[in-house]
Amino acid sequence: MTRATTSLFKANAVAASNAPILLFEGDFSGTILRLWNGIGDLAYNGQTYLGNGWMCELSGVQDTNSLDQPTMSLKLSGVPTDLLYMVMNAQQNAVGTFYLGFLSGGSIVADPYAFFVGRLDTITLTESPEEPTMKVDYVSRLVDIDKAKEYRYTPECQKLFDATDKGFDYVAPLADAKTVFWGPNAKEIQKRKDKDKKKSKTR
């Protein structure tokens, strides 16, 4: 499918001297964790991506023309205890972004491509005698297509779309059942009913 890549990205993709790299940026309990799959810290766009070996595997994403909901899994290893606790307590639906970039002369070149942006779904911790690993699963934002939209024909819901629209202010009273009498004696019957209502209120 067509990709919105820049001319710089395309030029770097065909440059023989450039090496492809993967970068990750995720929100964990309000703390942004930035990693890449190389060795040593990598500075880009005023931010530092850690290259300490924590990011050991990516899997799951597939290119498609359909409205399927692809997922991306990030496998972390060797994560210290404090960071482990932070990731395990991260808020569901927090955003994670995966980039494809290129390295030239030890520095990242312009315009890494965000090939997957998803929301945090599940976190799986695998205990091991050697070293525990953690798998963080992100689901595509297309998952929202399958979610039912809980909107009602009420003024409150309508104001979410247009705060000035008062059309639904008159819907609620319509829910109250009203008895309408038909025929030649309709007026007499209605008067009798109204009279009985007044009597019941004065009692």
N, C-alpha and C positions, 0 to 999 in steps of 0.2 A: 504494500500500500504506500501511498505518497507520504513522504516525511518532510516536515517543515524544518529542514536543516539549512544552516546558513552557508554562504559561499566559502567562508573560512573553514567550516567543518568539512565540506566536500573536498577542499584543496588538501587539508591535512590527512584525510582518509586515504588519499592516493599517494601521499609522500612516502617514499621508501625509507626515509630516515626516522620516521615517527613510529612509536610503539603504542598500541592501543591499551587503555587502562579503564578500570571501572571505579566509579565513585558512588558513595551512598551518603544520603543526608536524611536523618530521621528525628522526629520529635518524641522524646521520652520524658514524660512527666515535666514538661516545660523546658527541659534541657535538650539542646540540639547536638546530636552525635554525628560527626562527619568522619567517614572512613574511606580508605582506598585500598586497592589490592596489591600495592607495592610495599617497599621497605623505606622507612623514614617518613617524616612529616612532609606534607606537600601543601604549599601555599597557593591559593587561587582566589581571586576576586575578594581579597581582604579576609578570607577565612582559611583555617588550617584543617587539612584532612589527615587523620592519623593513619600511619602505615606501620602499625605495630603487630600485625598478624592476626588481629581479632577477626577481621573479615576474611573468612577462609573459603566460602562457597556461595554461589548464587545459582538458583535453579527455578524453573517453573514457567517463565514467560514464553509465549509463542505468538508469532505474528499471525494476524487473522483479519479478514475483511468483514466478519460477522459481528454481531453484538454480543458475543460470548464474553464472559467475565474472567479474563486471565488473572492469574495470581503470580506473585514473585516471592520466593523464599530466600531469606538471608540467614546464613549459618555463621554463628559467632563461636569462637573458641579462645580459651585463655583469658577470658574476661575477668577482671578483678571483682571481689565480692561486692564492693559498693556500687559498681556499675551494674553488676548482675541484679542487685536488688532494685535499682532504678528501672532497668528494662522490664523486669518481671511485674512491676507495678505501674507500667505505662498505661495511659488511657486508651481504650479501644477507639478505633477510627482516627487515631492520630496519623498525620500524613508522613509518608516515606517516599523519597525520590531517588531513582537510580539513574546514573549518568554514564554515557560512553564518551570518553575523551581520548586525547593523544598526548604523548610525552615526547618532548624534543629537547635534548641537551640537559636533561634532569628537571625541566620545567614543563608544566602543563600549557599547551597552546590554546588559543582562543576558541570559545564557543563549544564546550562539551554539550552533548545532546542528551536531554532527559528522555530516555526511551521507556520509562515506566514511572507513573505516579499512582500510588495506591494508598489505601487506608489500612491501618493495623488491624489484623483479624485475630490471629491466635499466636501464642508463644509456647513453645514446647522445650522443656529442659530435660536433657538426657544425662543422667549420672554415669560417670565412668571412673574406674580406678586411676587411670592416667590423667584425664582432664575432662571436666564436664563441658558439654556443648549446648548451645541454645539455637533453636530454629525459630525465626521470626517471620510469620507469613503476612503478606500484604495482599489485599484484594483490590481489583480495579474499581475505579469510581463508577463503572457501568453497573455495579451491583445495585445502585439506587434505582435503576429502571424497573427492577422487579419488586420494589417496595411499594406497598399500598400507600397512597397519599390520604392521610386522615383529615380531609377537609369537609366542612358541613355548610349548609345554606344558612349561615348565621352572620350577624354583623361583625362578630369578632374575627371569623375566618376571612370575610371579604376585605376587612381592613388590612390584612396581611398583603393584599395585592394593590389596594387603592384606599388610602386612609380617608379620602373625601367622599367615597361612594356610600350613600345611605339607602340604597335600594333594598338591602336585606333587613333593614330596620322594621319592615312591615311583614316579614315572613313569619316571625314567631307568633303574632296574634292569630295568624291563619290556622295554627295548629289547634286552637280551641274550637271544639265542635259547636256549630250554631244550628239550631233547629229552625227551618223555614216552612211555613204552612202554606199550602196551595188550595185553590178551589174557591167557591163562592162564599164560604164561611170563614175564610182565612183571617180576615180582619178581626172578626168576633173572637175567634180562638186565640189570636195573638193578644188581644186586649185582656182576655181572661187569664192568660199565662202571666202577663205583666202584672196584673192585679194580685195574683197569687204570690208572685215574687216579692212585691212590696209588703204584703202581709207577713211573709216569713221573715223579712228583714227587721220588721218592727217588733217581733216577738222577743 
